[in-house]
Amino acid sequence: MAESRQPQDESTEQSPVSDRNRIRRRHDRGHYDHATVDQLLDAAALAHAACVIDGQPFCTPTLFWREGSRHYWHRSSASRMLRSLSDGERACLTVTHFDSLVLAQSGCNHSADYRSVMAFGCARLLEDSGQKAHALTMMVDRFFPGRTASVRGVPRQTG
């Protein structure tokens, strides 16, 4: 889903900052370097994928994974989002790590501490059976390393 980038020193490489992704409040807490962003993405299992279908925004929780600068998420073949995707559809993938509740003297000042990534990009449906099989292996082995070697093969309709 995310735009491609060339491998460089991940500790210093940053995503371009624009009006679309610039943090508006508490900008001192924002990080745009790939090392920080990738660490947050890799530590999460669940993301929310969002896109607009026929003028209606939809945001769905889903398993996701990353391979380099590309983000993938799992959808059922019956998914409305999957059925409506065309090559290059604008989408957003969001991951949040909830750290703590912040209590205060006033109800208005109660808050939460969290870390999040909002990745903007263009989605495309994987149609090649080899790409689908590779993506399925990446998803399963991300959460259960080596698991695909010990399970049944991929059913024909998903492979």
Backbone as a ProteinNet text record, in pm:
[ID]
protein_1_A
[PRIMARY]
MAESRQPQDESTEQSPVSDRNRIRRRHDRGHYDHATVDQLLDAAALAHAACVIDGQPFCTPTLFWREGSRHYWHRSSASRMLRSLSDGERACLTVTHFDSLVLAQSGCNHSADYRSVMAFGCARLLEDSGQKAHALTMMVDRFFPGRTASVRGVPRQTG
[TERTIARY]
81.3	0	86	195.8	278.2	364.5	409.4	496.8	630.1	692.3	823	929.3	1031.4	1145.8	1272	1380.4	1506.2	1569.7	1632.6	1698.6	1811.5	1811.1	1915.9	1936.9	2004.2	2023.1	1888	1823.9	1688.3	1678.4	1788.9	1781.2	1765.3	1805.3	1797.1	1698.1	1661.9	1570	1431.6	1369.5	1237.4	1140.5	1013.3	907.6	890.9	856.4	832.6	716.1	729	623.3	544.6	412.4	325.5	203.6	117	-6.2	-91.4	-82.4	-164.2	-118.2	12.3	58.7	121.4	129	191.6	104	167.3	96.4	58.9	-66.7	-117.7	-96	-121.4	-103.9	9.3	79.9	191.4	290.3	323.8	414.7	549.6	583.9	709.8	709.9	592.2	583.5	584.8	579.3	573.1	709	711.2	833	800.4	887.7	868.8	978.9	1075	1185	1137.1	1188.5	1143.3	1172.3	1280.7	1314	1205.5	1161.4	1057.4	924.5	888.1	760.3	757.8	864.1	867.8	865.1	929.9	928.3	785.6	710.5	572	485.9	504.4	427.3	458.7	585.5	625	584.2	561	521.6	370.9	294.9	148.8	101.8	-12.5	-72.3	-198.1	-265.3	-393.3	-383.7	-441.4	-447.3	-591.4	-617.8	-746.3	-718.1	-778.6	-763.9	-887	-864.1	-974.6	-966.2	-1083.4	-1094.6	-1238	-1261.9	-1395.4	-1452.6	-1572.9	-1641.2	-1773.4	-1789.3	-1910.8	-1945.1	-1844	-1864.8	-1879.2	-1880.9	-1896.2	-1763.1	-1709.3	-1585.2	-1610.1	-1517	-1520.4	-1384.2	-1385.4	-1263	-1280.7	-1193.5	-1210.7	-1086.6	-1103	-987.3	-940.7	-811.1	-758	-616.3	-576.7	-437.2	-357.3	-235.9	-152.2	-8.5	72.9	215.3	285.5	414.4	495.5	608.2	638	756.1	828.1	936.7	1006.3	915.1	895.9	813.2	668.1	634.1	496.8	421.1	297.3	209.3	101.4	71.5	-30.5	-133.3	-256.5	-355.9	-442.6	-498.8	-577	-723.6	-786.6	-929.4	-989.9	-1113.5	-1189.4	-1219	-1230.9	-1265.2	-1404.7	-1486.7	-1621.5	-1623.3	-1508.6	-1499.5	-1545.1	-1629.5	-1674.1	-1554.1	-1460	-1342.6	-1260.4	-1242.4	-1163.6	-1230.9	-1362.4	-1434.9	-1432.2	-1419.3	-1426.2	-1288.8	-1182.6	-1048.3	-1015.4	-965.3	-906.3	-758.1	-679.8	-536.8	-511.7	-446.2	-413.6	-516.5	-612.6	-714.4	-647	-681.1	-623.8	-677.8	-588.5	-626.3	-538.2	-578.1	-503.8	-501.3	-386	-370	-321.7	-393.4	-361.3	-336.9	-229.6	-192.7	-180.5	-234.3	-225.1	-179.5	-83.4	-40.8	-91.1	-185.7	-241	-149.9	-95.2	0.5	-60.2	-140.5	-196.8	-305.4	-385.4	-482	-415.4	-446.2	-391.1	-506.4	-498.1	-602.2	-560.3	-657	-627.7	-731.3	-711.4	-805	-937.4	-932	-1051.2	-1082.6	-1209.1	-1248.6	-1200.9	-1197.5	-1152.3	-1005.7	-928.4	-785.8	-747.7	-846.9	-817.6	-775.1	-690	-637.7	-587.9	-515.8	-453.6	-317.3	-224.2	-93.7	-97.4	-60.9	-57.1	45.9	85.5	173.4	100.9	107.9	34.6	107.9	69.4	117.5	-4.8	-10.1	-113.5	-40.4	-50.2	21.7	-73.9	-42.6	-122.8	-58.3	-138.3	-82.5	-191.5	-152.2	-244.7	-251.8	-372.4	-392.8	-408.9	-367.9	-395	-418.3	-505	-542.3	-435.8	-393.4	-301.1	-383.4	-350.1	-426.7	-344	-212.5	-124.6	-120.2	-140.5	-145.6	-13.4	98.7	228	240.5	195.3	197.4	105.2	-11.4	-105.4	-46	14.4	74.5	187.7	270	379.6	323.5	220.4	160.3	100.2	33.5	-24.2	84.9	193.6	307.2	363.2	378.3	429.4	338.3	206.4	112.4	120.4	108.2	107.1	240.6	350.2	482	519.1	456.6	483.3	434.5	317.5	258.9	299.8	328.8	369.9	487.5	610.7	726.4	739.9	754.4	771.2	642.6	531.8	403.8	362.1	384.1	336.5	401	518.2	584.3	512.2	427	363.2	211.5	155	9.8	-21.8	-149.6	-195.1	-164.7	-161.7	-138.9	-251.5	-230.3	-326.9	-444.1	-569.6	-683.7	-677.9	-726.1	-715.8	-772.4	-888.6	-949.3	-869.5	-783.2	-704.2	-561.3	-518.6	-380.2	-368.9
-118.1	0	124.7	125.6	246.7	263	385.4	412.5	343.6	302	236.6	337.4	288.6	372.5	288.5	352.8	283.6	257.8	139.4	112	212.2	273	365.2	345.1	438.3	431.6	458.4	351.2	361	453.1	475.6	558	705.2	747	888.4	917.6	818.1	840.8	875.2	975.8	1019.9	1022	1003.2	1021.9	1170.9	1211.5	1353.7	1402	1521.5	1579.9	1675.7	1659.7	1744.6	1785.7	1865.1	1903.4	1781.9	1676.7	1557.3	1478.5	1471	1385.6	1461.5	1592.3	1671	1666	1643.8	1643.4	1786.8	1807.2	1942.7	1989.7	1901.8	1936	1852.6	1908.1	1837.3	1783.6	1868.4	1826.5	1781.7	1820.7	1777	1626.8	1565.2	1421	1339.4	1406.2	1335.8	1290.3	1175.7	1120	1076.7	1107.3	1072	980.5	947.1	862.2	718	651.6	516.5	416.4	432.1	337.1	337.8	456.2	465.7	413.9	455.1	412.7	261.7	204.8	60.7	-18.4	33.6	-34.4	-41	68.1	68.8	-26.6	-25.9	-115.5	-261.2	-294.1	-432.7	-485.7	-397.2	-439.3	-460.6	-425	-436.6	-555	-608.9	-717.9	-672.6	-575.2	-532.3	-388.6	-364.4	-229.2	-202.4	-80	-43.1	8.1	-54.9	-15.1	66.6	180.9	269.6	311	320.6	374.5	423.1	491.4	542.1	458.3	405.3	323.6	391.4	430	498.8	617.5	696.3	816.2	791.9	666.1	632	583.7	648.5	598.1	469.6	375.6	251.1	232.5	186	159.6	23.8	-71	-208.3	-257.7	-319.6	-380.3	-502.4	-522.9	-632.6	-669	-792.9	-831.9	-764.5	-724.6	-659.5	-700.9	-675.7	-700.3	-610	-607	-517.2	-597.2	-567.5	-622.9	-504	-463.2	-342.3	-221.8	-149.1	-29	-54.9	-178.6	-212.8	-267.6	-224.9	-272.5	-358.9	-468.6	-561.8	-579.3	-605.6	-644.1	-753.5	-831.6	-949.4	-911.8	-961.2	-940.6	-1070.8	-1091.2	-1202.5	-1173.9	-1278.1	-1257.2	-1198.4	-1206.2	-1148.2	-1004.7	-951.2	-818.2	-709.3	-619.7	-505.1	-421.6	-401.2	-321.7	-389.4	-518.9	-593	-590.7	-609.8	-611.5	-476.2	-368.1	-234.8	-177.2	-242.5	-189.1	-193.3	-85.1	-82	-53	-76.3	-52.9	94.6	122.2	259.7	331.5	259.8	320.5	381.4	506.3	570.6	503.2	479.1	410.2	459.6	422.3	459	338	311.5	202.5	265.3	239.5	301.2	194.4	213	123.9	209.2	161.1	234.5	140.9	188.1	119.5	204.5	152.6	222.8	196.7	303.9	288.3	308.9	414.6	438.8	545	546.7	654.1	761.3	886.9	999.1	1064.2	1059.9	1118.9	1259.4	1346	1485	1534.7	1654.3	1714.4	1749	1779.2	1816.6	1708.6	1681.2	1583.2	1621.7	1751.1	1797.8	1766.3	1747.6	1723.7	1575.7	1487.4	1344.6	1314.8	1217.1	1188.4	1044.5	1012	881.4	900.9	816.4	812.7	698.4	727.1	624.8	662.7	563.3	582.9	527.8	596.5	550	582.6	510.9	535.1	542.4	644.5	654.7	657	547	533	556.9	653.8	685	621.2	574.5	517.1	480.3	402.1	354.3	203	151.4	7.6	-58.1	-180.7	-260.1	-403	-468	-605.3	-698.5	-795.1	-896.3	-996.7	-1013.3	-1104.4	-1224.4	-1209.2	-1317.4	-1424.2	-1549.7	-1657.1	-1670.1	-1645	-1649.9	-1540.1	-1418.8	-1307.4	-1336.4	-1393	-1425.8	-1529.5	-1634	-1739.2	-1681.5	-1594.9	-1532.1	-1444.9	-1365.5	-1278.4	-1360.5	-1470.9	-1556.6	-1615.5	-1658.3	-1710.4	-1602.4	-1479.9	-1369.2	-1343.5	-1343.5	-1314.9	-1423.1	-1548.1	-1657.6	-1664.5	-1659.4	-1672.1	-1549.4	-1435.5	-1318.4	-1343.9	-1401.1	-1423.4	-1557.6	-1655.1	-1788.8	-1832.8	-1788	-1817.6	-1966.3	-1996.3	-2133.2	-2212.3	-2155.1	-2228.3	-2278.8	-2202.5	-2244.8	-2375.6	-2407.4	-2532.3	-2653.6	-2633.7	-2748.4	-2753.9	-2667.1	-2668.1	-2713.2	-2742.7	-2781.9	-2670.8	-2705.5	-2609	-2506.3	-2406.4	-2298.5	-2348.6	-2324.7	-2361.2	-2288.1	-2349.5	-2296	-2156.2	-2123.4	-1992.6	-1879.1	-1906.3	-1800.5	-1799.2	-1903	-1909.5	-1865.1
0	0	0	69.3	79.5	-43.8	-64.1	-176.6	-155.2	-263.9	-256	-214.5	-150.9	-117.9	-133.7	-162.1	-181.3	-44.8	-24.2	103	126.6	242.3	283.2	431.7	493.8	638.4	703.2	751.4	805.9	927.2	997.5	1118.2	1084.9	964	929.9	817.4	738	627.3	682.3	623.4	668.7	552.9	585.7	486.9	465	343.9	319.8	406.1	461	543.5	455.2	456.6	374.1	457.9	400	470.5	503	422.6	444.9	567	592.2	702.1	818.5	810.7	918.2	1044.4	1157.4	1285.2	1319.8	1355.9	1380.8	1525	1620.3	1761	1817.5	1910.9	1977.5	1875	1776.3	1670.7	1724.1	1847.3	1907.2	1934	1935.9	1960.2	1831.2	1718.3	1590.6	1541	1477.5	1417.9	1276.1	1184.8	1045.3	992.8	1079.2	1033.5	1017.8	917.6	884.7	995.5	1066.6	1173	1281.3	1324.6	1428.2	1376.1	1255.8	1196.6	1177.1	1118.5	1094.3	1224.9	1329	1459	1513.8	1504.7	1551.2	1469	1337.2	1251.6	1283.5	1296.7	1318.5	1455.4	1551.8	1686.1	1698.5	1596.3	1602	1518.1	1555.4	1478.5	1405.2	1460.4	1406.1	1356.7	1241.6	1185.6	1143.2	1107.4	1049.4	909	809.8	670	632.5	568.7	533.3	387.4	326.8	191.5	173.7	64.9	34.4	-78.9	-58.1	-157.9	-191.1	-314.5	-359.9	-270.8	-234.7	-154.9	-5.5	38.6	180.6	236.4	342.8	402.5	481.7	469	545.3	610.2	734.4	809	876.1	843	888.2	961.2	1079.4	1146.7	1067.5	1062.8	983.5	1027	1000.5	1016.6	906.4	935.9	835.7	857.6	756.9	766.5	666.5	678.3	597.9	534.7	410	345.1	284.3	348.5	304.7	321.4	213.8	220.6	180.4	154.7	115.5	235	246.7	353.6	291.7	356.9	309.6	419.5	380.7	479.7	423	513.5	477.8	463.1	358.5	336.6	289.7	321.5	267	120.3	39.2	-101.5	-116.5	-11.9	-14.9	38.6	73.4	132.9	35.5	84.3	4.3	-39.5	53	21.4	-88.3	-76.4	-174.2	-311.4	-313.6	-441	-510.5	-434.5	-494.5	-529.8	-487.6	-514.7	-663.5	-710.3	-843.7	-822.5	-922.5	-908.9	-879.8	-767.6	-733.2	-649.1	-593.9	-507.5	-384.8	-353.1	-234.2	-109.2	-14.6	107.8	222.5	343.4	462.6	555.4	612.2	708.4	838.3	948.2	1076.8	1182.9	1258.8	1369.1	1494.5	1606	1732.5	1843.8	1923.7	2045.9	2162	2236	2352.3	2470.6	2529.9	2638.8	2777.4	2795.1	2928.6	2922.9	3030.2	3050.8	3135	3106.4	3181.5	3256.9	3390.5	3474.1	3515.9	3533.6	3569.8	3670.5	3723.7	3818.6	3751.2	3622.4	3546.8	3443.5	3423.7	3322.7	3183.5	3154.7	3023	2998.3	3103.2	3088.2	3093	3107.3	3098.7	2955.2	2940.1	2807.2	2801.7	2696.4	2679.9	2616	2654.9	2589.7	2489.6	2367.3	2263.7	2158.6	2082	1967.9	1846.7	1735.8	1618.8	1489.7	1385.6	1250.3	1160.8	1078.1	976.5	843.1	768.4	641.7	525.9	442.3	325.2	203.4	113.4	-8.3	-106.1	-202.3	-305.1	-295.8	-282.9	-266.4	-402.5	-408.6	-528	-484.3	-554.4	-527.1	-583.6	-504.2	-555.6	-635.6	-761.2	-847.4	-891.6	-898.1	-939.6	-830.7	-869.1	-768.9	-692.9	-758.6	-690	-586.2	-620.3	-525	-406.8	-434.7	-326.8	-232.5	-289	-205.4	-120.7	-179.4	-105.4	7.9	-21.5	80.2	194	160.3	264.5	353.3	292.9	370.7	461.8	408.2	489.8	609.4	587.1	695.4	804.3	763.3	861.2	935.6	862.2	926.2	1009.2	982.8	1066.9	1209.9	1221.3	1353.3	1413.7	1328	1371.8	1285.5	1318.3	1233.7	1201.3	1070.9	1024.6	1011.3	1045.4	1047.3	909.6	804	671.8	626	679.7	642.5	699.5	800.3	865.8	847.2	762.2	739.9	597.7	573.9	440.3	340.1	213.3	107.1	99.2	17.5	-0.3	-84.4	-38.5	-122.6	-256	-361	-496.2	-510.7	-449	-468.7	-405.5	-307.7	-247.8	-299.8	-366.7	-411.4	-550.5
[MASK]
+++++++++++++++++++++++++++++++++++++++++++++++++++++++++++++++++++++++++++++++++++++++++++++++++++++++++++++++++++++++++++++++++++++++++++++++++++++++++++++++

